[in-house]
Amino acid sequence: MLVEHCYACHSADAARAKKLKGDLLLDTRDGIRKGGESGPAVVPGKVKESVLISAIRHESFEMPPKGKLPEAVIADFVKWIEMGAADPRDGTSVVKKYEIDIEAGRKFWSFRPLAEVAVPQVRDAKWPRGEIDRFVLSKLEENSLAPLAVAEPRDLVRRLYFDLLGLPPTLEEIDRFLAAAQRDREGAVAALVDELLKSPHFGERWGRHWLDVARYGESNGAPKNNNQWFAAWRYRDYVIASFNADKPYDQFLREQIAGDLLPYDNDAQRDEQLMATAFLALGSKPDGNVRMDVLAEQLDTVGRSLLGIAIGCARCHDHKFDPVTTHDFYAMAGIFNNTGVNDDAPIVPATRGRSPEGKKRLAIEGAAFATMHSVTTKLEDALAEAGLMKLPDESWQDSLQRYPNAGQRAKLEPLLADLAKAEAELEKLLASPPAEIVDTMSATDRLAPGNKQDLQVRIRGNEDNLGDVVPRGIMQVLYTGDSPEIPAKSSGRLQLAEVLEHHPLAARVMVNRVWHHLFGRGLVRTVDDFGTMGERPTHPELLEWLAGRFVADGYSLKQTVRRIVLSRAYQLTAADPPSDRYRQVDSDNALLWRHSPRRLDGEALRDSILCVSGSLIRRPPTRFENDLHAFRMTDARTLDRLDFRTVFLPVHRGARIDLLAAFNFPPSDLVIGRRETPSVPTQSLFLMNSPLVLEHANRAALRLLNSAATDEERVQLAYSLFFGRSATADEQQEGLVFLGQTSAAGDGRLAQRQVWAEFCQALFCSAEFRFLR
């Protein structure tokens, strides 16, 4: 209450601004007890002698002057003084201006220009395969450690598939790699990496990493019924396509900040660049947030995701640790204040607009989607009540033919007619000329040219306490010399993008993110904080070298990934160390003497479960399927029945899929470059009771029964599908014993499938299935 209502006139800041009233300082314990011209503001234990109380009661003075505080607040102040006025603020009010040294900030390691780095010499010259290995080995040798052996080919192929695609390799893919590795291991690895980098699944995996830092969500985050959906999936698809195309990172960054302002050669390019600007529009927008909250959220996102700097801290005061001033914050906030964000912006050729025909078409689509959602939900529920499920690639008509009760089945038949009608409507729309309006989230310059607005500083972040007007500009530490000029008729986003995209900090942050996703920790462990309070790099020369190569390669993400995964350092075994000394010197493997085992994230785990059961739909959903999924967004149970990759399921702020919640899916209103990946008992309990796991254990059981003739062959096949390896003799025997102990009554097919479903669920629950080595 003091900060909000009193500090503007009674604090050291007010004194510096020559606005101090009554010689009264309330921002320290000594100041509030000493008081001002009218005596002590607070006398511990003595309410009547405390001028503060008579002032806020509007007796001696009327403070705050704009209106009396609520009675409950006044009562709290009275009680506080009666209790002794405990005050943790120490020191005295020293009116000393705190100034950030921008020039010194530019010399901080993460802000410096990229430097040429000499690749170190090592004693064991035969071990390195390239420069990365020399940097790693040099650090190990400094600490008298040696790297462990390389991983077995079977472990390495699984690691590469999960790291690059987020999916397990098939049996055929494993066998093909093992055969090639026997002839030429290094050549086989290089060929496999090139193949995986060309896969469309690469963009799905690495695009999801970017969506974490872009705080991707598909609803506005408002409470209850106001949590509305918007077409964010187009931005998701833009990101995936960009990673698959290996779009240069500087271009990728530029499009997201200012894509709507860039030139284009055709409508498709214009649309793509407009979709990219959804990066600025994705933030959560709960009810009642004000314009400055939106601007602060956008600035914080830009700072943390692209630069690893918490710009938002300067909203209320100069940053206490990093070279970001309040002036910087409001200069950049002015840029975004002249930017509008749209949840539902039309993408149409210049000759078309929101025609009545287009609106009618959207209404027909909406009705068809609603019907399909309603009908399929009813059919799924009916099958579940009968102990059945719709099998992959099976029609609803075939599913109902297996329904045991003919009378009940007859009552469900009309639903098929409704479903067919809705599907026919959508097919008709697909076949018609492209007159529909395609909507996407986007950003655009908000005010008419020549009417751009600069912002006033909000002193201490208070919307009602306005300071000087700050011209639109860019954070000073990011450039040398004169500030980049922002034309009067421009918001400034284009100039901001030009500074950000080629700043060395952006390159360092991105290659560190790549390293983090391949090793489980970044060279800078605080991947979203490259400032003073962030951790220093464990291998600073290696980070600098990687950033330099990233720029020299034309900002190619795929080339950076390829360079890292072909290193011997990446391909090391995840085995335990040969002696305790390794853990004594480097307990968390920061020096990279082995490859650290990692728990699969929620998406990889769910996709693996679907792969094993043979259910995963590997193609992306169509536009119509994406919009249909939006109708199901709040129903996590229904979403879990979709067999698409998890990256294609809607992300609803406030309603996460159970499996993703259990396995630390990140909140979609924050920049999260490093997910928490604990392994806790509740995750095992979840896998034991999850309807998703139970359903796919049943599907996996059916797959085993149909694919092998004997229990021995099925156990071997199960281990190959689940773990990418053969079962040992002990595992084979234990599996057969388990199957015998859990046999259900009767010898029918249903009883046999139930036994195998329990076996499959046990494998789903195993640590080996959840961890990557």
NORPE-V692010 format. One record per residue. N is the residue number from 1. RES is the residue in one small letter. PSI is psi in whole degrees, 0 to 359 (NA if undefined). Layout:
BEGIN
n=N res=RES psi=PSI
n=N res=RES psi=PSI
END
This chain:
BEGIN
n=1 res=m psi=323
n=2 res=l psi=317
n=3 res=v psi=314
n=4 res=e psi=322
n=5 res=h psi=343
n=6 res=c psi=329
n=7 res=y psi=335
n=8 res=a psi=332
n=9 res=c psi=350
n=10 res=h psi=61
n=11 res=s psi=170
n=12 res=a psi=322
n=13 res=d psi=319
n=14 res=a psi=322
n=15 res=a psi=318
n=16 res=r psi=325
n=17 res=a psi=6
n=18 res=k psi=38
n=19 res=k psi=11
n=20 res=l psi=131
n=21 res=k psi=138
n=22 res=g psi=17
n=23 res=d psi=29
n=24 res=l psi=124
n=25 res=l psi=123
n=26 res=l psi=9
n=27 res=d psi=7
n=28 res=t psi=166
n=29 res=r psi=315
n=30 res=d psi=320
n=31 res=g psi=316
n=32 res=i psi=332
n=33 res=r psi=327
n=34 res=k psi=319
n=35 res=g psi=196
n=36 res=g psi=221
n=37 res=e psi=335
n=38 res=s psi=8
n=39 res=g psi=184
n=40 res=p psi=131
n=41 res=a psi=325
n=42 res=v psi=129
n=43 res=v psi=109
n=44 res=p psi=128
n=45 res=g psi=354
n=46 res=k psi=94
n=47 res=v psi=317
n=48 res=k psi=333
n=49 res=e psi=358
n=50 res=s psi=109
n=51 res=v psi=332
n=52 res=l psi=318
n=53 res=i psi=314
n=54 res=s psi=332
n=55 res=a psi=314
n=56 res=i psi=343
n=57 res=r psi=356
n=58 res=h psi=41
n=59 res=e psi=294
n=60 res=s psi=319
n=61 res=f psi=169
n=62 res=e psi=90
n=63 res=m psi=135
n=64 res=p psi=152
n=65 res=p psi=339
n=66 res=k psi=352
n=67 res=g psi=149
n=68 res=k psi=143
n=69 res=l psi=157
n=70 res=p psi=148
n=71 res=e psi=325
n=72 res=a psi=324
n=73 res=v psi=317
n=74 res=i psi=318
n=75 res=a psi=324
n=76 res=d psi=318
n=77 res=f psi=318
n=78 res=v psi=312
n=79 res=k psi=321
n=80 res=w psi=315
n=81 res=i psi=320
n=82 res=e psi=327
n=83 res=m psi=359
n=84 res=g psi=3
n=85 res=a psi=49
n=86 res=a psi=132
n=87 res=d psi=106
n=88 res=p psi=350
n=89 res=r psi=124
n=90 res=d psi=182
n=91 res=g psi=181
n=92 res=t psi=165
n=93 res=s psi=104
n=94 res=v psi=115
n=95 res=v psi=87
n=96 res=k psi=122
n=97 res=k psi=126
n=98 res=y psi=120
n=99 res=e psi=134
n=100 res=i psi=134
n=101 res=d psi=96
n=102 res=i psi=319
n=103 res=e psi=320
n=104 res=a psi=324
n=105 res=g psi=323
n=106 res=r psi=341
n=107 res=k psi=354
n=108 res=f psi=148
n=109 res=w psi=321
n=110 res=s psi=342
n=111 res=f psi=350
n=112 res=r psi=156
n=113 res=p psi=153
n=114 res=l psi=138
n=115 res=a psi=150
n=116 res=e psi=133
n=117 res=v psi=130
n=118 res=a psi=131
n=119 res=v psi=127
n=120 res=p psi=154
n=121 res=q psi=147
n=122 res=v psi=157
n=123 res=r psi=317
n=124 res=d psi=82
n=125 res=a psi=345
n=126 res=k psi=339
n=127 res=w psi=314
n=128 res=p psi=144
n=129 res=r psi=345
n=130 res=g psi=192
n=131 res=e psi=320
n=132 res=i psi=315
n=133 res=d psi=327
n=134 res=r psi=319
n=135 res=f psi=316
n=136 res=v psi=312
n=137 res=l psi=325
n=138 res=s psi=315
n=139 res=k psi=320
n=140 res=l psi=316
n=141 res=e psi=326
n=142 res=e psi=331
n=143 res=n psi=15
n=144 res=s psi=40
n=145 res=l psi=156
n=146 res=a psi=144
n=147 res=p psi=151
n=148 res=l psi=180
n=149 res=a psi=166
n=150 res=v psi=158
n=151 res=a psi=155
n=152 res=e psi=145
n=153 res=p psi=324
n=154 res=r psi=322
n=155 res=d psi=322
n=156 res=l psi=320
n=157 res=v psi=322
n=158 res=r psi=319
n=159 res=r psi=314
n=160 res=l psi=317
n=161 res=y psi=316
n=162 res=f psi=318
n=163 res=d psi=323
n=164 res=l psi=328
n=165 res=l psi=340
n=166 res=g psi=17
n=167 res=l psi=151
n=168 res=p psi=151
n=169 res=p psi=150
n=170 res=t psi=168
n=171 res=l psi=320
n=172 res=e psi=321
n=173 res=e psi=322
n=174 res=i psi=311
n=175 res=d psi=319
n=176 res=r psi=319
n=177 res=f psi=317
n=178 res=l psi=321
n=179 res=a psi=318
n=180 res=a psi=323
n=181 res=a psi=331
n=182 res=q psi=326
n=183 res=r psi=318
n=184 res=d psi=96
n=185 res=r psi=309
n=186 res=e psi=319
n=187 res=g psi=323
n=188 res=a psi=320
n=189 res=v psi=314
n=190 res=a psi=318
n=191 res=a psi=320
n=192 res=l psi=317
n=193 res=v psi=316
n=194 res=d psi=321
n=195 res=e psi=317
n=196 res=l psi=324
n=197 res=l psi=336
n=198 res=k psi=349
n=199 res=s psi=141
n=200 res=p psi=341
n=201 res=h psi=343
n=202 res=f psi=312
n=203 res=g psi=328
n=204 res=e psi=320
n=205 res=r psi=307
n=206 res=w psi=335
n=207 res=g psi=322
n=208 res=r psi=324
n=209 res=h psi=317
n=210 res=w psi=323
n=211 res=l psi=332
n=212 res=d psi=318
n=213 res=v psi=344
n=214 res=a psi=6
n=215 res=r psi=57
n=216 res=y psi=129
n=217 res=g psi=161
n=218 res=e psi=18
n=219 res=s psi=164
n=220 res=n psi=354
n=221 res=g psi=4
n=222 res=a psi=155
n=223 res=p psi=153
n=224 res=k psi=228
n=225 res=n psi=353
n=226 res=n psi=1
n=227 res=n psi=78
n=228 res=q psi=152
n=229 res=w psi=145
n=230 res=f psi=161
n=231 res=a psi=59
n=232 res=a psi=342
n=233 res=w psi=337
n=234 res=r psi=323
n=235 res=y psi=318
n=236 res=r psi=312
n=237 res=d psi=326
n=238 res=y psi=315
n=239 res=v psi=313
n=240 res=i psi=314
n=241 res=a psi=323
n=242 res=s psi=318
n=243 res=f psi=322
n=244 res=n psi=323
n=245 res=a psi=356
n=246 res=d psi=45
n=247 res=k psi=130
n=248 res=p psi=136
n=249 res=y psi=324
n=250 res=d psi=323
n=251 res=q psi=318
n=252 res=f psi=315
n=253 res=l psi=315
n=254 res=r psi=318
n=255 res=e psi=324
n=256 res=q psi=331
n=257 res=i psi=322
n=258 res=a psi=34
n=259 res=g psi=326
n=260 res=d psi=346
n=261 res=l psi=359
n=262 res=l psi=151
n=263 res=p psi=159
n=264 res=y psi=154
n=265 res=d psi=338
n=266 res=n psi=173
n=267 res=d psi=322
n=268 res=a psi=317
n=269 res=q psi=319
n=270 res=r psi=314
n=271 res=d psi=317
n=272 res=e psi=316
n=273 res=q psi=326
n=274 res=l psi=318
n=275 res=m psi=324
n=276 res=a psi=326
n=277 res=t psi=355
n=278 res=a psi=340
n=279 res=f psi=321
n=280 res=l psi=340
n=281 res=a psi=352
n=282 res=l psi=343
n=283 res=g psi=153
n=284 res=s psi=139
n=285 res=k psi=72
n=286 res=p psi=163
n=287 res=d psi=140
n=288 res=g psi=359
n=289 res=n psi=148
n=290 res=v psi=169
n=291 res=r psi=319
n=292 res=m psi=329
n=293 res=d psi=319
n=294 res=v psi=314
n=295 res=l psi=317
n=296 res=a psi=321
n=297 res=e psi=319
n=298 res=q psi=316
n=299 res=l psi=318
n=300 res=d psi=320
n=301 res=t psi=312
n=302 res=v psi=316
n=303 res=g psi=310
n=304 res=r psi=319
n=305 res=s psi=319
n=306 res=l psi=328
n=307 res=l psi=348
n=308 res=g psi=33
n=309 res=i psi=136
n=310 res=a psi=81
n=311 res=i psi=327
n=312 res=g psi=339
n=313 res=c psi=337
n=314 res=a psi=8
n=315 res=r psi=323
n=316 res=c psi=337
n=317 res=h psi=162
n=318 res=d psi=141
n=319 res=h psi=133
n=320 res=k psi=344
n=321 res=f psi=325
n=322 res=d psi=159
n=323 res=p psi=64
n=324 res=v psi=117
n=325 res=t psi=164
n=326 res=t psi=324
n=327 res=h psi=316
n=328 res=d psi=315
n=329 res=f psi=310
n=330 res=y psi=336
n=331 res=a psi=316
n=332 res=m psi=326
n=333 res=a psi=327
n=334 res=g psi=326
n=335 res=i psi=313
n=336 res=f psi=340
n=337 res=n psi=337
n=338 res=n psi=18
n=339 res=t psi=127
n=340 res=g psi=144
n=341 res=v psi=137
n=342 res=n psi=132
n=343 res=d psi=343
n=344 res=d psi=62
n=345 res=a psi=136
n=346 res=p psi=137
n=347 res=i psi=106
n=348 res=v psi=149
n=349 res=p psi=158
n=350 res=a psi=335
n=351 res=t psi=355
n=352 res=r psi=158
n=353 res=g psi=200
n=354 res=r psi=81
n=355 res=s psi=159
n=356 res=p psi=325
n=357 res=e psi=318
n=358 res=g psi=318
n=359 res=k psi=320
n=360 res=k psi=319
n=361 res=r psi=316
n=362 res=l psi=323
n=363 res=a psi=319
n=364 res=i psi=317
n=365 res=e psi=313
n=366 res=g psi=318
n=367 res=a psi=320
n=368 res=a psi=318
n=369 res=f psi=316
n=370 res=a psi=318
n=371 res=t psi=313
n=372 res=m psi=319
n=373 res=h psi=313
n=374 res=s psi=314
n=375 res=v psi=312
n=376 res=t psi=325
n=377 res=t psi=317
n=378 res=k psi=318
n=379 res=l psi=318
n=380 res=e psi=318
n=381 res=d psi=320
n=382 res=a psi=317
n=383 res=l psi=318
n=384 res=a psi=320
n=385 res=e psi=332
n=386 res=a psi=7
n=387 res=g psi=24
n=388 res=l psi=170
n=389 res=m psi=155
n=390 res=k psi=122
n=391 res=l psi=157
n=392 res=p psi=137
n=393 res=d psi=14
n=394 res=e psi=139
n=395 res=s psi=159
n=396 res=w psi=327
n=397 res=q psi=316
n=398 res=d psi=322
n=399 res=s psi=315
n=400 res=l psi=334
n=401 res=q psi=335
n=402 res=r psi=359
n=403 res=y psi=127
n=404 res=p psi=330
n=405 res=n psi=111
n=406 res=a psi=322
n=407 res=g psi=314
n=408 res=q psi=322
n=409 res=r psi=320
n=410 res=a psi=326
n=411 res=k psi=338
n=412 res=l psi=343
n=413 res=e psi=319
n=414 res=p psi=333
n=415 res=l psi=326
n=416 res=l psi=324
n=417 res=a psi=319
n=418 res=d psi=319
n=419 res=l psi=317
n=420 res=a psi=321
n=421 res=k psi=315
n=422 res=a psi=320
n=423 res=e psi=323
n=424 res=a psi=322
n=425 res=e psi=317
n=426 res=l psi=321
n=427 res=e psi=322
n=428 res=k psi=318
n=429 res=l psi=320
n=430 res=l psi=325
n=431 res=a psi=348
n=432 res=s psi=164
n=433 res=p psi=153
n=434 res=p psi=64
n=435 res=a psi=359
n=436 res=e psi=161
n=437 res=i psi=128
n=438 res=v psi=127
n=439 res=d psi=150
n=440 res=t psi=159
n=441 res=m psi=150
n=442 res=s psi=172
n=443 res=a psi=154
n=444 res=t psi=157
n=445 res=d psi=132
n=446 res=r psi=324
n=447 res=l psi=159
n=448 res=a psi=147
n=449 res=p psi=139
n=450 res=g psi=359
n=451 res=n psi=38
n=452 res=k psi=146
n=453 res=q psi=130
n=454 res=d psi=157
n=455 res=l psi=152
n=456 res=q psi=146
n=457 res=v psi=137
n=458 res=r psi=106
n=459 res=i psi=125
n=460 res=r psi=26
n=461 res=g psi=5
n=462 res=n psi=120
n=463 res=e psi=335
n=464 res=d psi=358
n=465 res=n psi=86
n=466 res=l psi=142
n=467 res=g psi=213
n=468 res=d psi=154
n=469 res=v psi=134
n=470 res=v psi=121
n=471 res=p psi=146
n=472 res=r psi=137
n=473 res=g psi=187
n=474 res=i psi=145
n=475 res=m psi=125
n=476 res=q psi=325
n=477 res=v psi=346
n=478 res=l psi=354
n=479 res=y psi=162
n=480 res=t psi=156
n=481 res=g psi=209
n=482 res=d psi=151
n=483 res=s psi=139
n=484 res=p psi=133
n=485 res=e psi=132
n=486 res=i psi=114
n=487 res=p psi=150
n=488 res=a psi=330
n=489 res=k psi=20
n=490 res=s psi=147
n=491 res=s psi=325
n=492 res=g psi=356
n=493 res=r psi=322
n=494 res=l psi=317
n=495 res=q psi=322
n=496 res=l psi=314
n=497 res=a psi=320
n=498 res=e psi=326
n=499 res=v psi=314
n=500 res=l psi=316
n=501 res=e psi=331
n=502 res=h psi=10
n=503 res=h psi=137
n=504 res=p psi=334
n=505 res=l psi=322
n=506 res=a psi=319
n=507 res=a psi=317
n=508 res=r psi=316
n=509 res=v psi=317
n=510 res=m psi=316
n=511 res=v psi=331
n=512 res=n psi=324
n=513 res=r psi=318
n=514 res=v psi=312
n=515 res=w psi=318
n=516 res=h psi=316
n=517 res=h psi=340
n=518 res=l psi=336
n=519 res=f psi=350
n=520 res=g psi=349
n=521 res=r psi=145
n=522 res=g psi=162
n=523 res=l psi=325
n=524 res=v psi=112
n=525 res=r psi=327
n=526 res=t psi=81
n=527 res=v psi=337
n=528 res=d psi=6
n=529 res=d psi=100
n=530 res=f psi=18
n=531 res=g psi=193
n=532 res=t psi=323
n=533 res=m psi=352
n=534 res=g psi=165
n=535 res=e psi=151
n=536 res=r psi=153
n=537 res=p psi=141
n=538 res=t psi=330
n=539 res=h psi=75
n=540 res=p psi=321
n=541 res=e psi=322
n=542 res=l psi=317
n=543 res=l psi=318
n=544 res=e psi=319
n=545 res=w psi=316
n=546 res=l psi=318
n=547 res=a psi=320
n=548 res=g psi=318
n=549 res=r psi=323
n=550 res=f psi=313
n=551 res=v psi=316
n=552 res=a psi=331
n=553 res=d psi=11
n=554 res=g psi=32
n=555 res=y psi=42
n=556 res=s psi=115
n=557 res=l psi=317
n=558 res=k psi=321
n=559 res=q psi=324
n=560 res=t psi=314
n=561 res=v psi=314
n=562 res=r psi=314
n=563 res=r psi=319
n=564 res=i psi=313
n=565 res=v psi=341
n=566 res=l psi=355
n=567 res=s psi=154
n=568 res=r psi=329
n=569 res=a psi=319
n=570 res=y psi=328
n=571 res=q psi=11
n=572 res=l psi=157
n=573 res=t psi=157
n=574 res=a psi=18
n=575 res=a psi=164
n=576 res=d psi=155
n=577 res=p psi=156
n=578 res=p psi=343
n=579 res=s psi=164
n=580 res=d psi=342
n=581 res=r psi=326
n=582 res=y psi=314
n=583 res=r psi=331
n=584 res=q psi=320
n=585 res=v psi=321
n=586 res=d psi=76
n=587 res=s psi=330
n=588 res=d psi=14
n=589 res=n psi=34
n=590 res=a psi=334
n=591 res=l psi=355
n=592 res=l psi=49
n=593 res=w psi=349
n=594 res=r psi=178
n=595 res=h psi=121
n=596 res=s psi=131
n=597 res=p psi=146
n=598 res=r psi=143
n=599 res=r psi=139
n=600 res=l psi=144
n=601 res=d psi=173
n=602 res=g psi=320
n=603 res=e psi=314
n=604 res=a psi=324
n=605 res=l psi=312
n=606 res=r psi=316
n=607 res=d psi=325
n=608 res=s psi=319
n=609 res=i psi=316
n=610 res=l psi=325
n=611 res=c psi=313
n=612 res=v psi=321
n=613 res=s psi=356
n=614 res=g psi=23
n=615 res=s psi=345
n=616 res=l psi=127
n=617 res=i psi=113
n=618 res=r psi=348
n=619 res=r psi=156
n=620 res=p psi=155
n=621 res=p psi=152
n=622 res=t psi=171
n=623 res=r psi=319
n=624 res=f psi=323
n=625 res=e psi=321
n=626 res=n psi=314
n=627 res=d psi=325
n=628 res=l psi=319
n=629 res=h psi=329
n=630 res=a psi=328
n=631 res=f psi=338
n=632 res=r psi=5
n=633 res=m psi=320
n=634 res=t psi=355
n=635 res=d psi=89
n=636 res=a psi=327
n=637 res=r psi=319
n=638 res=t psi=319
n=639 res=l psi=322
n=640 res=d psi=340
n=641 res=r psi=349
n=642 res=l psi=138
n=643 res=d psi=17
n=644 res=f psi=163
n=645 res=r psi=148
n=646 res=t psi=328
n=647 res=v psi=337
n=648 res=f psi=0
n=649 res=l psi=146
n=650 res=p psi=147
n=651 res=v psi=103
n=652 res=h psi=126
n=653 res=r psi=108
n=654 res=g psi=351
n=655 res=a psi=89
n=656 res=r psi=148
n=657 res=i psi=139
n=658 res=d psi=314
n=659 res=l psi=318
n=660 res=l psi=322
n=661 res=a psi=320
n=662 res=a psi=332
n=663 res=f psi=37
n=664 res=n psi=42
n=665 res=f psi=136
n=666 res=p psi=152
n=667 res=p psi=141
n=668 res=s psi=17
n=669 res=d psi=13
n=670 res=l psi=156
n=671 res=v psi=115
n=672 res=i psi=97
n=673 res=g psi=340
n=674 res=r psi=109
n=675 res=r psi=150
n=676 res=e psi=135
n=677 res=t psi=54
n=678 res=p psi=156
n=679 res=s psi=109
n=680 res=v psi=158
n=681 res=p psi=327
n=682 res=t psi=335
n=683 res=q psi=320
n=684 res=s psi=319
n=685 res=l psi=322
n=686 res=f psi=312
n=687 res=l psi=333
n=688 res=m psi=340
n=689 res=n psi=357
n=690 res=s psi=128
n=691 res=p psi=326
n=692 res=l psi=313
n=693 res=v psi=319
n=694 res=l psi=317
n=695 res=e psi=314
n=696 res=h psi=339
n=697 res=a psi=321
n=698 res=n psi=317
n=699 res=r psi=319
n=700 res=a psi=321
n=701 res=a psi=316
n=702 res=l psi=322
n=703 res=r psi=318
n=704 res=l psi=317
n=705 res=l psi=326
n=706 res=n psi=344
n=707 res=s psi=346
n=708 res=a psi=154
n=709 res=a psi=330
n=710 res=t psi=161
n=711 res=d psi=323
n=712 res=e psi=315
n=713 res=e psi=325
n=714 res=r psi=321
n=715 res=v psi=315
n=716 res=q psi=317
n=717 res=l psi=321
n=718 res=a psi=314
n=719 res=y psi=324
n=720 res=s psi=318
n=721 res=l psi=318
n=722 res=f psi=320
n=723 res=f psi=355
n=724 res=g psi=25
n=725 res=r psi=170
n=726 res=s psi=154
n=727 res=a psi=141
n=728 res=t psi=171
n=729 res=a psi=319
n=730 res=d psi=317
n=731 res=e psi=322
n=732 res=q psi=315
n=733 res=q psi=317
n=734 res=e psi=323
n=735 res=g psi=315
n=736 res=l psi=322
n=737 res=v psi=316
n=738 res=f psi=315
n=739 res=l psi=324
n=740 res=g psi=322
n=741 res=q psi=332
n=742 res=t psi=13
n=743 res=s psi=131
n=744 res=a psi=162
n=745 res=a psi=137
n=746 res=g psi=161
n=747 res=d psi=13
n=748 res=g psi=171
n=749 res=r psi=321
n=750 res=l psi=318
n=751 res=a psi=319
n=752 res=q psi=319
n=753 res=r psi=324
n=754 res=q psi=319
n=755 res=v psi=313
n=756 res=w psi=330
n=757 res=a psi=321
n=758 res=e psi=322
n=759 res=f psi=316
n=760 res=c psi=322
n=761 res=q psi=323
n=762 res=a psi=321
n=763 res=l psi=321
n=764 res=f psi=325
n=765 res=c psi=351
n=766 res=s psi=152
n=767 res=a psi=325
n=768 res=e psi=326
n=769 res=f psi=328
n=770 res=r psi=345
n=771 res=f psi=150
n=772 res=l psi=130
n=773 res=r psi=NA
END
